[in-house]
Amino acid sequence: MFEYDFIQNAMIAGGIVAVVAGTVGYFLVLRGQTFAGHALSHVGFAGATGASLLGLSPMWGMTCVTLLGGLSMGMLGERLQGSDIAIGTVLSLALGLGMLFLHFFTSYATQATSLLFGNVLGVDTSTLWSLASLGTISLLLLAVIARPLVFASLQPELAEAKGVSLRLLSMLFLAIVALTTSVSIQIVGVLLVFTLMVGPAASAQKLTSRLGLGIALSVVLALFEVWAGITLAYFTDWPTSFWITALSAGIYLCAVLLMKCIRYTHRS
């Protein structure tokens, strides 16, 4: 199957997204902000459809609006964790706006479907460069704030007492999440971005409590889910997003069952 250019592009794009989503997603789960990450994907859909209505690039419209949404959510600081109702309202409104923009620009329907459900097999060379650029920026920014981010995530009161600005850190981190969300949408779509951002990270945190090992495991699992999903889609002709989602859910279930078996064995 590697004789085909579209498979090669899909594997490269999937690898880029898996590394970025697996790394950033680990911190997203660690901080308990998974719902905020899910909301950002819907904000991105509104940005993409709105940009298309104005004759602009859907991908960059999605990126800019998602980034703005991430910074706005980050201004809530640690209060974001208790704002599920407000975030859910924004999520629904963003999706509704996306559908409204789509109503006024019906020729965009095919591309909108790709945004909603992903189309990794349709990635071209220019999109690869865009994904690589956004992914590199996300990882570099995360590396810069990683140490204070871990400190603030595990001991927020002590971090604030030591002079760490929780609000600024939250804004920077959710800006990184916004960029990662824009990258992930290209692979699994708006409705399934939760799969790559949360699934591998949640499984990794079930299997180990060590930070470095957990991040590495999250990346490995994300890579496996994407590459195996593309391979299974090629041989079965089923949607790639379905396979990635199924693998993510299956691995998480296995991780939960494994840890329960280990605990039961230790008690016995």
Contacts in CASP RR format, 6 or more apart in sequence:
PFRMAT RR
TARGET T0000
AUTHOR 0000-0000-0000
METHOD contacts of the structure
MODEL  1
MFEYDFIQNAMIAGGIVAVVAGTVGYFLVLRGQTFAGHALSHVGFAGATG
ASLLGLSPMWGMTCVTLLGGLSMGMLGERLQGSDIAIGTVLSLALGLGML
FLHFFTSYATQATSLLFGNVLGVDTSTLWSLASLGTISLLLLAVIARPLV
FASLQPELAEAKGVSLRLLSMLFLAIVALTTSVSIQIVGVLLVFTLMVGP
AASAQKLTSRLGLGIALSVVLALFEVWAGITLAYFTDWPTSFWITALSAG
IYLCAVLLMKCIRYTHRS
1 7 0 8 1.000
1 231 0 8 1.000
1 234 0 8 1.000
1 235 0 8 1.000
2 8 0 8 1.000
2 11 0 8 1.000
6 121 0 8 1.000
6 122 0 8 1.000
6 123 0 8 1.000
7 121 0 8 1.000
7 230 0 8 1.000
7 234 0 8 1.000
9 122 0 8 1.000
9 123 0 8 1.000
9 124 0 8 1.000
9 125 0 8 1.000
9 128 0 8 1.000
10 120 0 8 1.000
10 121 0 8 1.000
10 122 0 8 1.000
10 123 0 8 1.000
10 230 0 8 1.000
10 240 0 8 1.000
11 227 0 8 1.000
11 230 0 8 1.000
12 128 0 8 1.000
13 120 0 8 1.000
13 123 0 8 1.000
13 127 0 8 1.000
13 128 0 8 1.000
13 131 0 8 1.000
13 186 0 8 1.000
13 187 0 8 1.000
14 120 0 8 1.000
14 187 0 8 1.000
14 226 0 8 1.000
14 227 0 8 1.000
14 230 0 8 1.000
15 223 0 8 1.000
15 226 0 8 1.000
15 227 0 8 1.000
16 128 0 8 1.000
16 131 0 8 1.000
16 132 0 8 1.000
16 135 0 8 1.000
16 183 0 8 1.000
17 131 0 8 1.000
17 183 0 8 1.000
17 184 0 8 1.000
17 186 0 8 1.000
17 187 0 8 1.000
17 196 0 8 1.000
17 226 0 8 1.000
18 196 0 8 1.000
18 200 0 8 1.000
18 219 0 8 1.000
18 222 0 8 1.000
18 223 0 8 1.000
18 225 0 8 1.000
18 226 0 8 1.000
18 227 0 8 1.000
19 139 0 8 1.000
19 219 0 8 1.000
19 222 0 8 1.000
19 223 0 8 1.000
20 134 0 8 1.000
20 135 0 8 1.000
20 138 0 8 1.000
20 139 0 8 1.000
20 180 0 8 1.000
20 183 0 8 1.000
20 184 0 8 1.000
21 180 0 8 1.000
21 183 0 8 1.000
21 184 0 8 1.000
21 196 0 8 1.000
21 197 0 8 1.000
21 200 0 8 1.000
21 222 0 8 1.000
22 196 0 8 1.000
22 197 0 8 1.000
22 200 0 8 1.000
22 201 0 8 1.000
22 215 0 8 1.000
22 218 0 8 1.000
22 219 0 8 1.000
22 221 0 8 1.000
22 222 0 8 1.000
23 139 0 8 1.000
23 142 0 8 1.000
23 215 0 8 1.000
23 218 0 8 1.000
23 219 0 8 1.000
24 138 0 8 1.000
24 139 0 8 1.000
24 142 0 8 1.000
24 176 0 8 1.000
24 177 0 8 1.000
24 180 0 8 1.000
24 197 0 8 1.000
25 177 0 8 1.000
25 180 0 8 1.000
25 197 0 8 1.000
25 198 0 8 1.000
25 200 0 8 1.000
25 201 0 8 1.000
25 218 0 8 1.000
26 201 0 8 1.000
26 204 0 8 1.000
26 205 0 8 1.000
26 214 0 8 1.000
26 215 0 8 1.000
26 218 0 8 1.000
27 142 0 8 1.000
27 149 0 8 1.000
27 150 0 8 1.000
27 153 0 8 1.000
27 173 0 8 1.000
28 34 0 8 1.000
28 37 0 8 1.000
28 177 0 8 1.000
28 197 0 8 1.000
28 198 0 8 1.000
28 201 0 8 1.000
29 198 0 8 1.000
29 201 0 8 1.000
29 202 0 8 1.000
29 205 0 8 1.000
30 150 0 8 1.000
30 153 0 8 1.000
30 154 0 8 1.000
30 201 0 8 1.000
30 205 0 8 1.000
31 81 0 8 1.000
31 153 0 8 1.000
31 173 0 8 1.000
32 81 0 8 1.000
33 80 0 8 1.000
33 81 0 8 1.000
33 174 0 8 1.000
33 177 0 8 1.000
34 194 0 8 1.000
34 197 0 8 1.000
34 198 0 8 1.000
35 84 0 8 1.000
35 87 0 8 1.000
35 88 0 8 1.000
36 70 0 8 1.000
36 73 0 8 1.000
36 80 0 8 1.000
36 87 0 8 1.000
36 174 0 8 1.000
36 177 0 8 1.000
37 174 0 8 1.000
37 177 0 8 1.000
37 181 0 8 1.000
37 193 0 8 1.000
37 194 0 8 1.000
37 197 0 8 1.000
38 91 0 8 1.000
38 193 0 8 1.000
38 194 0 8 1.000
38 197 0 8 1.000
39 73 0 8 1.000
39 87 0 8 1.000
39 88 0 8 1.000
39 90 0 8 1.000
39 91 0 8 1.000
39 94 0 8 1.000
40 66 0 8 1.000
40 69 0 8 1.000
40 70 0 8 1.000
40 73 0 8 1.000
40 174 0 8 1.000
40 177 0 8 1.000
40 178 0 8 1.000
40 181 0 8 1.000
41 66 0 8 1.000
41 181 0 8 1.000
41 184 0 8 1.000
41 185 0 8 1.000
41 189 0 8 1.000
41 190 0 8 1.000
41 191 0 8 1.000
41 193 0 8 1.000
41 194 0 8 1.000
42 91 0 8 1.000
42 92 0 8 1.000
42 94 0 8 1.000
42 95 0 8 1.000
42 190 0 8 1.000
43 65 0 8 1.000
43 66 0 8 1.000
43 69 0 8 1.000
43 70 0 8 1.000
43 90 0 8 1.000
43 91 0 8 1.000
43 94 0 8 1.000
44 61 0 8 1.000
44 62 0 8 1.000
44 65 0 8 1.000
44 66 0 8 1.000
44 94 0 8 1.000
44 181 0 8 1.000
44 182 0 8 1.000
44 185 0 8 1.000
44 190 0 8 1.000
45 62 0 8 1.000
45 94 0 8 1.000
45 95 0 8 1.000
45 98 0 8 1.000
45 115 0 8 1.000
45 116 0 8 1.000
45 185 0 8 1.000
45 190 0 8 1.000
46 65 0 8 1.000
46 94 0 8 1.000
46 95 0 8 1.000
46 96 0 8 1.000
46 97 0 8 1.000
46 98 0 8 1.000
46 101 0 8 1.000
47 58 0 8 1.000
47 61 0 8 1.000
47 62 0 8 1.000
47 64 0 8 1.000
47 65 0 8 1.000
47 66 0 8 1.000
47 98 0 8 1.000
47 101 0 8 1.000
48 58 0 8 1.000
48 59 0 8 1.000
48 61 0 8 1.000
48 62 0 8 1.000
48 65 0 8 1.000
48 112 0 8 1.000
48 115 0 8 1.000
49 58 0 8 1.000
49 97 0 8 1.000
49 98 0 8 1.000
49 99 0 8 1.000
49 101 0 8 1.000
49 102 0 8 1.000
49 105 0 8 1.000
49 108 0 8 1.000
49 112 0 8 1.000
49 115 0 8 1.000
50 56 0 8 1.000
50 61 0 8 1.000
50 98 0 8 1.000
50 101 0 8 1.000
50 105 0 8 1.000
51 57 0 8 1.000
51 58 0 8 1.000
51 60 0 8 1.000
51 61 0 8 1.000
51 62 0 8 1.000
51 65 0 8 1.000
52 58 0 8 1.000
52 101 0 8 1.000
52 105 0 8 1.000
52 108 0 8 1.000
52 111 0 8 1.000
53 101 0 8 1.000
53 104 0 8 1.000
53 105 0 8 1.000
53 108 0 8 1.000
58 108 0 8 1.000
58 111 0 8 1.000
58 115 0 8 1.000
59 127 0 8 1.000
59 130 0 8 1.000
59 182 0 8 1.000
59 186 0 8 1.000
62 115 0 8 1.000
62 182 0 8 1.000
62 185 0 8 1.000
63 134 0 8 1.000
63 178 0 8 1.000
63 179 0 8 1.000
63 182 0 8 1.000
66 178 0 8 1.000
66 179 0 8 1.000
66 181 0 8 1.000
66 182 0 8 1.000
67 175 0 8 1.000
67 178 0 8 1.000
67 179 0 8 1.000
67 182 0 8 1.000
69 174 0 8 1.000
69 178 0 8 1.000
70 171 0 8 1.000
70 174 0 8 1.000
70 175 0 8 1.000
70 177 0 8 1.000
70 178 0 8 1.000
71 171 0 8 1.000
71 174 0 8 1.000
71 175 0 8 1.000
71 178 0 8 1.000
73 80 0 8 1.000
73 87 0 8 1.000
73 174 0 8 1.000
74 80 0 8 1.000
74 167 0 8 1.000
74 170 0 8 1.000
74 171 0 8 1.000
74 173 0 8 1.000
74 174 0 8 1.000
74 175 0 8 1.000
75 167 0 8 1.000
75 170 0 8 1.000
75 171 0 8 1.000
76 83 0 8 1.000
76 170 0 8 1.000
77 166 0 8 1.000
77 167 0 8 1.000
77 170 0 8 1.000
77 171 0 8 1.000
78 156 0 8 1.000
78 166 0 8 1.000
78 170 0 8 1.000
80 87 0 8 1.000
80 170 0 8 1.000
80 174 0 8 1.000
95 190 0 8 1.000
102 108 0 8 1.000
102 109 0 8 1.000
102 112 0 8 1.000
114 122 0 8 1.000
114 189 0 8 1.000
115 185 0 8 1.000
115 189 0 8 1.000
115 190 0 8 1.000
116 189 0 8 1.000
116 190 0 8 1.000
116 191 0 8 1.000
117 188 0 8 1.000
117 189 0 8 1.000
117 191 0 8 1.000
117 192 0 8 1.000
117 239 0 8 1.000
117 241 0 8 1.000
118 185 0 8 1.000
118 186 0 8 1.000
118 187 0 8 1.000
118 188 0 8 1.000
118 189 0 8 1.000
118 192 0 8 1.000
118 240 0 8 1.000
118 241 0 8 1.000
119 186 0 8 1.000
120 186 0 8 1.000
120 187 0 8 1.000
120 188 0 8 1.000
120 226 0 8 1.000
120 230 0 8 1.000
120 240 0 8 1.000
121 230 0 8 1.000
121 233 0 8 1.000
121 240 0 8 1.000
123 131 0 8 1.000
123 186 0 8 1.000
127 186 0 8 1.000
131 183 0 8 1.000
131 186 0 8 1.000
134 179 0 8 1.000
134 182 0 8 1.000
134 183 0 8 1.000
135 179 0 8 1.000
135 180 0 8 1.000
135 183 0 8 1.000
137 179 0 8 1.000
138 176 0 8 1.000
138 179 0 8 1.000
138 180 0 8 1.000
138 183 0 8 1.000
141 172 0 8 1.000
141 175 0 8 1.000
141 176 0 8 1.000
141 179 0 8 1.000
142 149 0 8 1.000
142 173 0 8 1.000
142 176 0 8 1.000
145 169 0 8 1.000
145 172 0 8 1.000
145 173 0 8 1.000
145 176 0 8 1.000
148 159 0 8 1.000
148 164 0 8 1.000
148 169 0 8 1.000
149 169 0 8 1.000
149 173 0 8 1.000
150 211 0 8 1.000
151 158 0 8 1.000
151 159 0 8 1.000
151 162 0 8 1.000
151 164 0 8 1.000
152 159 0 8 1.000
152 160 0 8 1.000
152 164 0 8 1.000
152 166 0 8 1.000
152 169 0 8 1.000
156 166 0 8 1.000
159 166 0 8 1.000
160 166 0 8 1.000
177 197 0 8 1.000
180 197 0 8 1.000
181 193 0 8 1.000
181 197 0 8 1.000
184 193 0 8 1.000
184 196 0 8 1.000
184 197 0 8 1.000
185 193 0 8 1.000
187 196 0 8 1.000
187 226 0 8 1.000
187 241 0 8 1.000
187 244 0 8 1.000
188 195 0 8 1.000
188 196 0 8 1.000
188 241 0 8 1.000
188 244 0 8 1.000
188 245 0 8 1.000
189 241 0 8 1.000
192 241 0 8 1.000
192 244 0 8 1.000
192 245 0 8 1.000
195 225 0 8 1.000
195 241 0 8 1.000
195 244 0 8 1.000
195 245 0 8 1.000
195 248 0 8 1.000
195 249 0 8 1.000
196 222 0 8 1.000
196 225 0 8 1.000
196 226 0 8 1.000
196 244 0 8 1.000
196 248 0 8 1.000
199 221 0 8 1.000
199 248 0 8 1.000
199 249 0 8 1.000
199 251 0 8 1.000
199 252 0 8 1.000
200 217 0 8 1.000
200 218 0 8 1.000
200 219 0 8 1.000
200 221 0 8 1.000
200 222 0 8 1.000
200 225 0 8 1.000
200 248 0 8 1.000
200 251 0 8 1.000
201 218 0 8 1.000
202 252 0 8 1.000
202 255 0 8 1.000
203 217 0 8 1.000
203 218 0 8 1.000
203 221 0 8 1.000
203 248 0 8 1.000
203 251 0 8 1.000
203 252 0 8 1.000
203 255 0 8 1.000
204 214 0 8 1.000
204 215 0 8 1.000
204 217 0 8 1.000
204 218 0 8 1.000
204 221 0 8 1.000
205 214 0 8 1.000
205 218 0 8 1.000
206 252 0 8 1.000
206 255 0 8 1.000
206 256 0 8 1.000
206 258 0 8 1.000
206 259 0 8 1.000
207 214 0 8 1.000
207 217 0 8 1.000
207 255 0 8 1.000
207 258 0 8 1.000
207 259 0 8 1.000
208 214 0 8 1.000
208 217 0 8 1.000
221 251 0 8 1.000
224 247 0 8 1.000
224 251 0 8 1.000
225 244 0 8 1.000
225 247 0 8 1.000
225 248 0 8 1.000
225 251 0 8 1.000
226 244 0 8 1.000
228 243 0 8 1.000
228 247 0 8 1.000
229 240 0 8 1.000
229 243 0 8 1.000
229 244 0 8 1.000
229 247 0 8 1.000
230 240 0 8 1.000
230 243 0 8 1.000
232 238 0 8 1.000
232 243 0 8 1.000
233 239 0 8 1.000
233 240 0 8 1.000
233 242 0 8 1.000
233 243 0 8 1.000
236 243 0 8 1.000
END
